[in-house]
Amino acid sequence: TTRITAQEEVQGAMVVYSYEFEKDQTPRAVSFSVQKNIQTQMGYTAYLQGTVTEHDFNMQNTNFQPSDIDLIKHIHETCSALIKGESTEKPKANDTKK
């Protein structure tokens, strides 16, 4: 089993993706969490999180803003591409094998 944790910055938010897969397979699910740098607080704070599978998109959002729609769409597209094994520029990965 290969486990991947990758992150990227999108629209001022830090998005972390986590998934695992077996050799010659694609992941069944990708979990994600988003932290935003809120100006009234120090550093990044948890903002939204969820899981994407081939047929589901589950998300918890603590403070939805209309401007989040593009961010959420980007996350969904990235996770879906990983699950489908499509060639895409992946976020910088720090992988570990177990």
Helices and strands as residue ranges (DSSP letters): E 2-10, E 13-21, E 29-37, E 44-53, E 57-61, H 68-84, E 92-97
